[in-house]
């Protein structure tokens, strides 16, 4: 024992020196990559600023934005979990990144550790012709005919949840309800209904909700892939979610082969896929075309669900928050909607009526601009990339172009919530189109943005027509929180009451849905 202790004592100075050398090399490596960019001068070994990011993401990204603004480049640097990161505040530099998503430049990752969560062959990571081919196959999901089909499905689910919300409030009028989780549940059911319609049983929906919650929680955890940790639970949950959606893809194919009409998103997709598969076999090909297998389609449907779920929840919460704090805007929305549609009509909003709601659409676009749900779009630099004449992003760096920061550049009085900026008279959506990056840009621009905006406009039109609402205001309640998309800090506490006589419209919508299924 004495000899072991003596040996350890003798080598301890060397071990200490080696550790010190490694730490020094880490600092030197970080500073070499950082060069003249603003950012911390020294970083904690390995973890870097990860702890401050997890504890207070709003403050962390606000600091990065402030540092970037202090630079003539509009760029700042930091270090997280052994990875050098670059934050881009400048809109034109963000466009430069979006335009260079390719194997030898930038790789979209959606999440700093997304490949472990989503898998290597996710839609997010596709590039080039393979990515173009898949987007071509996805296009039938978002035609005017398809979007019109989804509108009725969306309203039926929205109405069901409004009734639940009103019931919660009427049972205890003095107590506000927490809208974030209620909106999340509504959006999850809406996404399931629109995307996979009748193919998911009640039990499957319950399992799906549980697994999606595990996935959502894991997104905000450190990437510790060990049993019991949130990140591992999220990764396993994704596998189960994709498996469930794979079953739906197979069932939809069978239905479309029988010649039935599409009733949900996956039907529109499989209707075209079945034609392509049949054509391939008639041509003597031994295997089905790429991107048509049930497993692959199940994975891509999960991509859609991930893209739609949390971003949409964020926008709905900010809609309630901003309409409550801007009564003049709320009054104009109610006036426009009532001139086009009323719940007393006992009919759902049609696609044509939705198109007529010009001001409400402007409100929806301004909500997305003012509070872009996914504030950052992380990419990895596949090679050294010269961003400007004076700075080259090093290979392996995680780059965060901020679509949130871009939303406050160029627009007239950008810090003011002003839907009229999107009016036909002002047309700021055209003048400053390059700064409106909430749906991305370039090859990976969101293919479902029209669906997302329709959902937001429908929610605003129906929520303001059917319900009276008032925010339960406390200090800092409207501050931003990351969950992982942004939402009001208090999770949107609100009092609700019914504005009209009953829920006859919901009953009629349910009866109509029942006839459609038959």
C-alpha positions in Angstrom: 0.0 0.0 0.0 2.9 2.3 0.9 4.5 1.6 -2.4 1.3 2.4 -4.4 0.9 5.7 -2.5 4.5 6.5 -3.1 4.1 5.9 -6.8 1.0 8.0 -7.0 2.8 10.8 -5.1 5.7 10.7 -7.4 3.6 10.8 -10.6 1.0 13.3 -9.3 3.0 16.4 -10.5 3.2 14.9 -14.0 -0.5 14.2 -14.0 -1.3 17.7 -12.8 1.0 19.1 -15.4 -0.6 17.0 -18.1 -4.1 18.2 -17.1 -3.0 21.8 -16.9 -1.4 21.4 -20.4 -4.7 20.0 -21.8 -6.7 22.8 -20.3 -4.3 25.3 -21.7 -4.5 23.8 -25.2 -8.3 23.8 -25.0 -8.2 27.5 -24.2 -5.7 28.2 -27.0 -7.8 26.2 -29.4 -10.9 28.2 -28.5 -9.1 31.6 -28.8 -7.6 30.6 -32.1 -11.1 29.8 -33.5 -12.6 32.9 -31.9 -10.0 35.3 -33.2 -11.4 38.9 -33.0 -15.1 37.9 -32.4 -16.7 39.2 -29.2 -17.2 36.4 -26.7 -15.9 35.1 -23.3 -12.1 35.4 -23.1 -11.8 32.2 -21.0 -14.2 29.2 -20.9 -14.8 26.4 -18.5 -13.0 23.2 -19.5 -15.3 21.0 -21.7 -18.7 22.3 -20.5 -17.9 25.9 -21.5 -21.1 28.0 -21.1 -23.5 25.0 -21.1 -24.6 25.5 -17.5 -25.5 29.1 -18.0 -27.3 28.1 -21.3 -29.4 25.5 -19.5 -30.1 27.6 -16.4 -31.1 30.8 -18.2 -31.3 30.4 -22.0 -33.0 33.8 -22.5 -30.1 35.6 -20.8 -27.5 33.5 -22.6 -28.8 34.3 -26.1 -29.5 37.9 -25.2 -25.9 38.3 -24.2 -24.8 36.6 -27.4 -27.0 39.0 -29.4 -25.6 42.0 -27.5 -22.0 40.9 -28.2 -22.8 40.4 -31.9 -24.3 43.8 -32.1 -21.2 45.3 -30.6 -19.2 43.8 -33.5 -19.0 45.4 -36.9 -19.7 41.9 -38.3 -22.9 41.1 -36.3 -21.3 37.9 -35.1 -20.2 36.5 -31.7 -18.6 33.4 -30.3 -18.9 31.0 -27.3 -18.1 27.4 -26.3 -20.5 24.6 -25.2 -19.9 21.0 -24.3 -16.5 20.9 -26.2 -18.0 22.6 -29.3 -17.1 26.1 -30.6 -20.2 28.1 -31.4 -20.9 31.1 -33.6 -23.9 33.3 -33.2 -25.1 35.3 -36.2 -27.2 38.4 -35.7 -26.7 40.0 -39.1 -29.5 39.1 -41.5 -27.4 39.1 -44.7 -24.9 36.7 -43.1 -27.7 34.4 -42.1 -28.9 34.3 -45.7 -25.3 33.5 -46.7 -25.4 30.5 -44.4 -28.9 29.4 -45.6 -27.7 29.6 -49.2 -24.7 27.3 -48.5 -26.4 24.3 -47.0 -24.4 21.5 -48.8 -21.9 18.8 -47.9 -18.8 21.0 -48.1 -20.3 24.0 -46.2 -23.2 24.0 -43.7 -25.3 21.1 -42.4 -28.7 21.9 -40.9 -29.0 20.1 -37.6 -32.2 21.5 -36.1 -30.8 20.9 -32.6 -27.2 20.9 -31.4 -27.4 17.2 -30.7 -30.2 16.4 -33.2 -28.6 13.5 -35.0 -28.6 11.5 -31.8 -32.3 12.3 -31.3 -33.7 12.3 -34.9 -31.4 9.8 -36.6 -28.9 10.2 -39.4 -31.4 10.0 -42.3 -33.8 12.6 -41.1 -35.3 15.1 -43.6 -33.4 17.9 -41.7 -30.1 16.4 -42.8 -30.8 15.7 -46.4 -29.1 17.8 -49.1 -28.8 18.1 -52.9 -30.9 16.1 -55.3 -32.0 13.6 -52.6 -33.5 16.5 -50.7 -35.1 18.0 -53.8 -36.7 14.7 -54.7 -38.3 14.3 -51.3 -39.6 17.9 -51.2 -41.2 17.2 -54.6 -43.0 14.2 -53.2 -44.1 16.3 -50.2 -45.6 19.1 -52.3 -49.0 17.3 -52.8 -49.5 17.6 -49.0 -49.9 21.3 -49.2 -51.9 22.1 -52.3 -55.0 24.3 -51.9 -57.2 21.2 -52.1 -55.2 19.5 -49.3 -55.2 22.7 -47.1 -58.9 23.0 -47.6 -59.4 19.5 -46.3 -57.2 20.2 -43.2 -59.1 23.4 -42.4 -62.3 21.5 -41.3 -60.2 19.0 -39.3 -58.4 21.8 -37.5 -61.6 23.6 -36.6 -63.2 20.5 -35.2 -60.3 19.9 -32.8 -60.0 23.6 -31.9 -63.7 23.6 -31.0 -63.5 20.5 -28.8 -60.6 22.1 -26.8 -62.3 25.5 -26.5 -65.2 23.8 -24.9 -62.9 22.0 -22.4 -61.1 25.3 -21.7 -64.4 27.2 -21.1 -65.6 24.4 -18.8 -62.4 24.6 -16.7 -62.9 28.3 -16.2 -66.6 28.2 -15.6 -66.0 25.7 -12.8 -63.8 28.2 -11.0 -64.2 31.7 -12.5 -61.7 33.4 -10.1 -58.8 31.1 -11.0 -57.0 31.5 -14.3 -56.0 28.5 -16.4 -52.5 27.8 -17.7 -52.9 27.9 -21.5 -49.5 26.6 -22.6 -50.1 22.9 -21.8 -53.7 23.1 -23.0 -52.5 24.6 -26.3 -49.8 22.0 -26.6 -52.4 19.2 -26.1 -54.7 20.8 -28.6 -51.9 21.1 -31.2 -50.8 17.6 -30.7 -54.3 16.3 -31.3 -54.7 18.6 -34.3 -51.4 17.4 -35.8 -52.3 13.8 -35.2 -55.7 14.3 -36.8 -54.5 16.3 -39.8 -51.4 14.2 -40.4 -52.6 10.7 -39.8 -56.3 11.1 -39.4 -58.2 7.9 -38.6 -55.1 5.6 -38.6 -54.3 6.1 -34.9 -56.4 4.5 -32.2 -57.2 6.1 -28.9 -54.6 4.0 -27.1 -52.0 4.9 -29.7 -52.8 8.6 -29.3 -52.3 8.3 -25.5 -49.0 6.5 -25.9 -48.0 9.1 -28.6 -48.8 12.0 -26.2 -46.7 10.4 -23.4 -43.7 9.8 -25.7 -43.9 13.2 -27.3 -43.8 14.8 -23.9 -40.6 12.7 -23.1 -39.1 13.9 -26.4 -40.0 17.5 -25.6 -38.5 17.4 -22.2 -35.3 15.8 -23.5 -34.7 18.5 -26.0 -33.8 20.9 -23.2 -31.5 18.4 -21.3 -27.8 17.9 -21.5 -26.9 15.2 -24.1 -26.2 12.5 -21.6 -27.1 9.2 -23.4 -27.3 7.0 -20.3 -30.3 5.1 -18.7 -32.4 7.4 -16.5 -31.4 10.6 -18.1 -33.9 12.8 -20.0 -31.9 12.8 -23.2 -31.9 9.0 -23.4 -35.6 8.9 -22.6 -36.2 11.4 -25.5 -34.1 9.3 -27.9 -36.0 6.1 -27.2 -39.3 8.0 -27.3 -38.5 9.1 -30.9 -38.0 5.5 -31.9 -41.5 4.6 -30.6 -43.1 7.6 -32.2 -41.7 6.8 -35.6 -42.7 3.2 -35.3 -46.3 4.3 -34.6 -46.3 6.6 -37.6 -44.8 3.9 -39.8 -47.9 1.7 -39.1 -50.1 4.7 -40.1 -48.2 5.0 -43.4 -48.9 1.3 -44.3 -52.6 1.6 -43.5 -52.9 4.8 -45.6 -51.2 3.1 -48.6 -53.8 0.3 -48.4 -56.6 2.8 -48.3 -55.3 4.8 -51.3 -54.7 1.6 -53.3 -58.4 0.9 -52.9 -59.2 4.2 -54.7 -60.7 6.1 -51.7 -60.5 9.9 -51.4 -57.8 11.4 -49.1 -59.0 12.5 -45.7 -55.7 13.6 -44.1 -52.1 14.6 -44.9 -50.7 11.2 -45.1 -53.4 10.1 -47.6 -52.5 13.0 -50.0 -48.9 11.8 -49.7 -49.7 8.1 -50.2 -52.1 8.8 -53.1 -49.1 10.0 -55.1 -46.7 7.4 -53.6 -49.0 4.5 -54.6 -49.1 5.8 -58.2 -45.3 6.1 -58.3 -44.8 2.6 -56.8 -47.3 1.0 -59.3 -45.5 2.8 -62.2 -42.2 1.5 -61.1 -43.4 -2.1 -60.9 -45.1 -1.8 -64.3 -41.7 -0.6 -65.7 -40.1 -3.8 -64.4 -38.2 -2.2 -61.5 -37.5 -4.8 -58.8 -37.7 -2.4 -55.8 -40.0 0.6 -55.0 -38.8 4.1 -55.6 -36.8 6.0 -53.0 -38.6 7.8 -50.2 -41.7 5.5 -50.4 -41.1 2.9 -47.7 -43.4 2.9 -44.7 -40.4 3.4 -42.2 -39.0 6.3 -44.1 -42.4 8.0 -44.4 -43.1 7.4 -40.7 -39.8 9.2 -39.9 -40.7 12.2 -42.2 -44.2 12.5 -40.7 -42.5 12.8 -37.3 -40.4 15.6 -38.8 -43.6 17.4 -39.8 -45.1 16.9 -36.3 -41.9 18.2 -34.6 -41.9 21.2 -36.9 -45.6 22.0 -36.4 -46.2 21.1 -32.8 -44.0 23.4 -30.6 -43.7 26.3 -33.0 -47.5 26.4 -33.4 -48.0 26.3 -29.7 -45.7 29.2 -29.3 -47.5 31.3 -31.8 -51.0 30.6 -30.3 -49.8 31.7 -26.9 -48.3 34.9 -28.2 -51.5 35.5 -30.1 -53.5 35.5 -26.9 -50.8 37.6 -25.1 -50.5 40.2 -27.8 -54.2 40.5 -28.5 -54.9 41.0 -24.8 -52.2 43.7 -24.6 -53.4 45.4 -27.8 -57.2 45.9 -27.5 -57.3 48.0 -30.6 -55.9 45.1 -32.7 -58.4 42.7 -31.0 -61.3 45.0 -31.8 -60.3 45.1 -35.5 -59.9 41.3 -35.6 -63.4 40.8 -34.2 -64.9 43.3 -36.5 -63.4 41.7 -39.6 -64.2 38.1 -38.6 -67.8 38.9 -37.7 -68.3 40.5 -41.1 -67.2 37.3 -42.8 -68.1 34.5 -40.4 -70.0 33.9 -37.1 -70.3 30.9 -34.8 -74.0 31.6 -34.9 -74.1 30.5 -38.5 -73.6 26.9 -37.5 -71.0 26.5 -40.2 -67.3 26.1 -40.1 -65.0 28.7 -41.7 -64.4 27.8 -45.3 -61.1 28.2 -47.2 -62.6 31.1 -49.2 -63.6 32.9 -46.0 -60.2 32.4 -44.5 -58.7 34.1 -47.6 -61.0 37.1 -47.0 -59.7 37.7 -43.5 -56.9 40.0 -44.7 -56.4 41.9 -41.4 -56.4 38.7 -39.3 -53.8 37.2 -41.6 -51.7 40.3 -41.1 -52.0 39.9 -37.3 -50.9 36.3 -37.7 -47.8 37.3 -39.7 -47.0 40.0 -37.3 -47.2 37.6 -34.3 -44.7 35.3 -36.1 -42.4 38.2 -36.9 -42.6 39.8 -33.4 -42.1 36.5 -31.6 -40.5 34.0 -34.0 -41.2 30.6 -32.3 -37.9 28.9 -33.1 -35.5 31.8 -32.6 -32.4 29.9 -33.8 -31.6 27.5 -36.7 -28.4 25.6 -35.7 -26.1 24.4 -38.4 -22.7 22.7 -38.4 -19.8 23.9 -40.5 -18.8 20.9 -42.7 -15.6 22.7 -43.7 -13.8 26.0 -43.0 -16.2 28.6 -44.4 -15.2 32.2 -45.2 -18.1 34.2 -43.8 -16.6 37.6 -44.3 -13.3 39.0 -45.5 -12.0 39.1 -42.0 -13.5 35.9 -40.5 -13.6 32.2 -41.4 -15.9 29.9 -39.5 -13.8 26.8 -38.5 -14.8 23.3 -39.5 -17.0 21.6 -36.8 -18.3 24.9 -35.3 -22.0 25.0 -34.5 -23.5 28.1 -36.1 -26.6 29.8 -34.8 -28.2 32.2 -37.3 -30.8 34.1 -35.3 -34.1 34.5 -37.1 -35.4 36.3 -34.0 -32.8 39.0 -34.4 -33.5 39.3 -38.1 -37.2 40.0 -37.4 -36.2 43.3 -35.8 -34.0 44.5 -38.6 -35.3 46.7 -41.5 -38.9 46.9 -40.5 -40.5 50.3 -39.6 -40.4 50.7 -35.8 -39.6 47.0 -35.4 -40.0 46.8 -31.7 -43.6 47.8 -32.0 -46.4 45.2 -32.5 -48.0 46.5 -35.6 -50.0 44.2 -37.9 -50.7 47.1 -40.4 -47.1 46.8 -41.6 -48.4 43.7 -43.6 -51.3 45.7 -45.1 -51.6 46.2 -48.9 -50.8 49.9 -48.4 -47.5 49.4 -46.5 -46.4 46.0 -47.8 -43.5 45.7 -45.4 -43.7 41.9 -45.9 -42.4 42.5 -49.5 -40.1 45.4 -48.7 -38.3 43.5 -45.9 -38.9 40.0 -47.0 -35.3 39.0 -46.5 -35.6 39.9 -42.8 -38.8 37.7 -42.3 -36.9 34.4 -41.6 -39.3 32.7 -39.1 -39.9 30.0 -41.7 -36.3 29.8 -42.8 -34.8 30.4 -46.2 -33.1 28.6 -49.0 -33.4 24.9 -49.7 -34.7 24.0 -46.3 -37.4 26.7 -46.0 -40.4 25.4 -44.2 -42.6 23.5 -46.7 -45.7 23.7 -44.4 -45.7 27.4 -43.7 -49.1 28.0 -45.4 -50.5 25.3 -43.2 -49.0 26.8 -40.1 -50.3 30.3 -40.9 -53.8 28.9 -41.7 -53.8 27.2 -38.3 -52.9 30.5 -36.5 -55.5 32.5 -38.4 -58.2 29.9 -37.7 -57.3 29.9 -34.0 -57.4 33.7 -33.8 -60.7 34.0 -35.7 -62.4 31.3 -33.6 -60.8 32.2 -30.2 -61.8 35.9 -30.5 -65.3 35.1 -31.8 -66.2 32.3 -29.4 -64.5 33.3 -26.2 -63.9 36.4 -24.1 -60.4 36.3 -22.5 -58.3 38.3 -20.1 -54.7 37.7 -19.1 -53.9 37.2 -15.5 -51.1 39.7 -15.3 -48.1 39.5 -13.0 -44.6 41.1 -13.1 -42.7 39.8 -16.0 -45.5 37.5 -17.2 -44.9 38.4 -20.8 -41.1 37.9 -20.7 -39.7 35.3 -23.0 -39.1 31.7 -21.8 -37.6 28.8 -23.8 -39.6 25.5 -23.7 -37.8 24.9 -26.2 -39.6 27.3 -28.5 -40.4 30.6 -26.9 -43.5 31.3 -24.9 -44.7 33.8 -22.2 -42.8 33.3 -18.9 -46.0 32.6 -17.0 -47.1 30.0 -19.5 -50.0 32.3 -20.4 -52.3 32.5 -17.5 -55.8 33.5 -18.7 -59.4 33.9 -17.7 -61.9 32.7 -20.3 -65.7 32.9 -20.7 -68.1 32.1 -23.5 -69.2 34.9 -25.8 -72.1 33.1 -27.6 -75.1 30.9 -26.7 -73.9 27.4 -26.9 -71.8 24.7 -28.5 -74.2 23.7 -31.4 -71.4 24.4 -33.9 -69.2 21.8 -32.2 -72.0 19.2 -32.3 -72.6 19.9 -36.0 -68.8 19.6 -36.7 -68.7 16.3 -34.9 -71.7 15.0 -36.9 -70.1 16.1 -40.1 -66.8 14.4 -39.2 -68.7 11.2 -38.4 -70.4 11.2 -41.8 -67.0 11.9 -43.5 -65.5 8.8 -41.8 -68.3 6.7 -42.9 
